[in-house]
Amino acid sequence: MSEEAFTLVQFQRDGLDPVPELALRRAEQPISRLQYPIGPPVWLVTRYDDTRAVLGDHKRFSSDFAKLTAGDDLEVLSALNPGGLGFTDPPDHTRLRRMLTPEFTMRRLRRLVPRIEGIIDQRLDAMEEAGKPVDLVDLFAVPIPSLVISELLGVPYPDREEFQRLSMSRFDFLGDIEGCLSAVQDTLDYLGGLVIEQRKNPGDNLLGMLVREHGENITDDELTGLADGILIGGHETTASMLALGALHLMTSPEHFAMVRDSDDKVEPVVDELLRYLTVVQVAFPRIALEDVELSGHTIAAGEVVLCSLSGANRDAALGPDMEKVNPFRDMPTNLAFGYGLHRCVGAELGRMELKMAYPALLRRFPTLKLAVPFEDLKFRELSIVYGIEELPVTW
C-alpha cells in the first residue's frame, strides 16, 4: 500500500466522537502506512483484534525508542521519550513494575479514599462559592487529578499550580513540537528535584516509599521516569475524562439519572464512558523488533506501529451500536487503559476517582446543565489526550 502524507485522522474528533474517516479507515484500510513531517514511516492500526495483537506482544514489539532503526529524524522521537514504565522493555520493565504495582492495589488505594473525598468536596464547594455559571474544567475536572497526583508524589503545595501547567502543556505536540519538548524536559527536571529531596528525607508518598523499600536498587533516573509515567497516565487523562464524561451525562438524561440516583449503576456507566470517550486516543508507539505479519501486512523490523485506541474501542466487530453509550453491553475489556504488559498501572486509581467524582457532582448539583449551546464548546485539536478547553455549566 502506498504511503499517505500527514494523515491525522487518529487525533481528530467531531465533538465526543472520532471523525467518520476513522471508522471508514477501520473498515477499508484497518492497517495503513503513513508518513509524517517528522520521524520515520508509521503503521496505523485501527481494529480491536489487531491492536490487542500489537500491544500484547512485547517480544516482537518494543516500547523502547532506543530500538528505532528505520527512517530519519529520530532525534525528535527520542527526545519525547522520558523513560519510565511506558517506554521500557523487560527485564527492566518487569523489575520496575514489580516495585510500583503494590502501591496501586485496591487495598493500598483505599487509604486514599478519604483524601480524594475531601478534594472532591473542596472543588464542589469552590463551584458553589464561585457562583453560576462556572467552568467545570477549571474548577472541577483539572484540579481533582492534579491534587491527587500531587499528593501521591509529594509535590509541595506552593509548586502545584506550576506542576499542573507543565503536565498539561506536553500533550499538544502536534501543534507545538518545541513547546512540548520544553515541557517534557521541564517536567523531568522538576521531578528529578523531587527525587533528590526524597533521597535525603523520604516522605509518606510514593517516591518516599520506593526509596525506603528499594533504596539503591532503583536509580534516580528510574524514579524520575516512574514519577513522570504516573503524571502522564493519571493527570491529564483523568481531567479529560471528568470533563467529557460530565458533558455526556448532561446531554443524556437517562445516564445522568443512573449516576445520580443508583450506586450500583455508577461502575458500568463509568466503564462504558471510558470505552466511548477513549480520551487517550493512541497508545504509545511500538517498534517492531523483527518482521511481523499482521492481518496480511508485513511490518518490517525497526518500523513504528501506532495503535488507535479510539478506533479499536468502537470496532463494530465488538457488538452492535458501538457508536452509542450502552452501560450494559457485553463485550471484551475495552482498551481505554491500554492492554498487555503496558496497561496503565494506575488504571484502578483513575476509575476510583471517576466513580467518586461523577455521583458527588450530580448529587450536589442535581439539575446540572450546560450554560452554553453544545455547538459553542471548544474541544482540543490534534492532541494525544482528547479534551475540552472550557465547560461552562449552571444549575
Secondary structure in CASP SS format (residue, H / E / C, confidence):
PFRMAT SS
TARGET T0000
AUTHOR 0000-0000-0000
METHOD secondary structure of the structure
MODEL  1
M C 1.00
S C 1.00
E C 1.00
E E 1.00
A E 1.00
F C 1.00
T C 1.00
L C 1.00
V H 1.00
Q H 1.00
F H 1.00
Q C 1.00
R E 1.00
D E 1.00
G C 1.00
L C 1.00
D E 1.00
P E 1.00
V C 1.00
P H 1.00
E H 1.00
L H 1.00
A H 1.00
L H 1.00
R H 1.00
R H 1.00
A H 1.00
E H 1.00
Q C 1.00
P C 1.00
I E 1.00
S E 1.00
R E 1.00
L E 1.00
Q E 1.00
Y C 1.00
P C 1.00
I C 1.00
G C 1.00
P C 1.00
P C 1.00
V E 1.00
W E 1.00
L E 1.00
V E 1.00
T C 1.00
R C 1.00
Y H 1.00
D H 1.00
D H 1.00
T H 1.00
R H 1.00
A H 1.00
V H 1.00
L H 1.00
G C 1.00
D C 1.00
H C 1.00
K C 1.00
R C 1.00
F E 1.00
S E 1.00
S C 1.00
D C 1.00
F H 1.00
A H 1.00
K H 1.00
L C 1.00
T C 1.00
A C 1.00
G C 1.00
D C 1.00
D C 1.00
L H 1.00
E H 1.00
V H 1.00
L H 1.00
S H 1.00
A H 1.00
L C 1.00
N C 1.00
P C 1.00
G C 1.00
G C 1.00
L H 1.00
G H 1.00
F H 1.00
T C 1.00
D C 1.00
P C 1.00
P C 1.00
D H 1.00
H H 1.00
T H 1.00
R H 1.00
L H 1.00
R H 1.00
R H 1.00
M H 1.00
L H 1.00
T H 1.00
P H 1.00
E H 1.00
F H 1.00
T C 1.00
M H 1.00
R H 1.00
R H 1.00
L H 1.00
R H 1.00
R H 1.00
L H 1.00
V H 1.00
P H 1.00
R H 1.00
I H 1.00
E H 1.00
G H 1.00
I H 1.00
I H 1.00
D H 1.00
Q H 1.00
R H 1.00
L H 1.00
D H 1.00
A H 1.00
M H 1.00
E H 1.00
E H 1.00
A H 1.00
G C 1.00
K C 1.00
P C 1.00
V E 1.00
D E 1.00
L H 1.00
V H 1.00
D H 1.00
L H 1.00
F H 1.00
A H 1.00
V C 1.00
P H 1.00
I H 1.00
P H 1.00
S H 1.00
L H 1.00
V H 1.00
I H 1.00
S H 1.00
E H 1.00
L H 1.00
L H 1.00
G C 1.00
V C 1.00
P C 1.00
Y H 1.00
P H 1.00
D H 1.00
R H 1.00
E H 1.00
E H 1.00
F H 1.00
Q H 1.00
R H 1.00
L H 1.00
S H 1.00
M H 1.00
S C 1.00
R C 1.00
F C 1.00
D C 1.00
F C 1.00
L C 1.00
G C 1.00
D C 1.00
I H 1.00
E H 1.00
G H 1.00
C H 1.00
L H 1.00
S H 1.00
A H 1.00
V H 1.00
Q H 1.00
D H 1.00
T H 1.00
L H 1.00
D H 1.00
Y H 1.00
L H 1.00
G H 1.00
G H 1.00
L H 1.00
V H 1.00
I H 1.00
E H 1.00
Q H 1.00
R H 1.00
K H 1.00
N C 1.00
P C 1.00
G C 1.00
D C 1.00
N C 1.00
L H 1.00
L H 1.00
G H 1.00
M H 1.00
L H 1.00
V H 1.00
R H 1.00
E H 1.00
H H 1.00
G H 1.00
E H 1.00
N H 1.00
I C 1.00
T C 1.00
D H 1.00
D H 1.00
E H 1.00
L H 1.00
T H 1.00
G H 1.00
L H 1.00
A H 1.00
D H 1.00
G H 1.00
I H 1.00
L H 1.00
I H 1.00
G H 1.00
G H 1.00
H C 1.00
E H 1.00
T H 1.00
T H 1.00
A H 1.00
S H 1.00
M H 1.00
L H 1.00
A H 1.00
L H 1.00
G H 1.00
A H 1.00
L H 1.00
H H 1.00
L H 1.00
M H 1.00
T C 1.00
S C 1.00
P H 1.00
E H 1.00
H H 1.00
F H 1.00
A H 1.00
M H 1.00
V H 1.00
R H 1.00
D H 1.00
S C 1.00
D H 1.00
D H 1.00
K H 1.00
V H 1.00
E H 1.00
P H 1.00
V H 1.00
V H 1.00
D H 1.00
E H 1.00
L H 1.00
L H 1.00
R H 1.00
Y H 1.00
L H 1.00
T C 1.00
V C 1.00
V E 1.00
Q C 1.00
V E 1.00
A C 1.00
F C 1.00
P C 1.00
R E 1.00
I E 1.00
A E 1.00
L C 1.00
E C 1.00
D C 1.00
V E 1.00
E E 1.00
L E 1.00
S C 1.00
G C 1.00
H E 1.00
T E 1.00
I E 1.00
A C 1.00
A C 1.00
G C 1.00
E C 1.00
V E 1.00
V E 1.00
L E 1.00
C E 1.00
S E 1.00
L H 1.00
S H 1.00
G H 1.00
A H 1.00
N C 1.00
R C 1.00
D C 1.00
A H 1.00
A H 1.00
L H 1.00
G C 1.00
P C 1.00
D C 1.00
M C 1.00
E C 1.00
K C 1.00
V C 1.00
N C 1.00
P C 1.00
F C 1.00
R C 1.00
D C 1.00
M C 1.00
P C 1.00
T C 1.00
N C 1.00
L C 1.00
A C 1.00
F C 1.00
G C 1.00
Y C 1.00
G H 1.00
L H 1.00
H H 1.00
R C 1.00
C C 1.00
V C 1.00
G C 1.00
A H 1.00
E H 1.00
L H 1.00
G H 1.00
R H 1.00
M H 1.00
E H 1.00
L H 1.00
K H 1.00
M H 1.00
A H 1.00
Y H 1.00
P H 1.00
A H 1.00
L H 1.00
L H 1.00
R H 1.00
R H 1.00
F C 1.00
P C 1.00
T C 1.00
L C 1.00
K E 1.00
L E 1.00
A C 1.00
V C 1.00
P C 1.00
F H 1.00
E H 1.00
D H 1.00
L C 1.00
K C 1.00
F E 1.00
R C 1.00
E C 1.00
L C 1.00
S C 1.00
I C 1.00
V E 1.00
Y C 1.00
G C 1.00
I E 1.00
E C 1.00
E C 1.00
L C 1.00
P E 1.00
V E 1.00
T E 1.00
W C 1.00
END
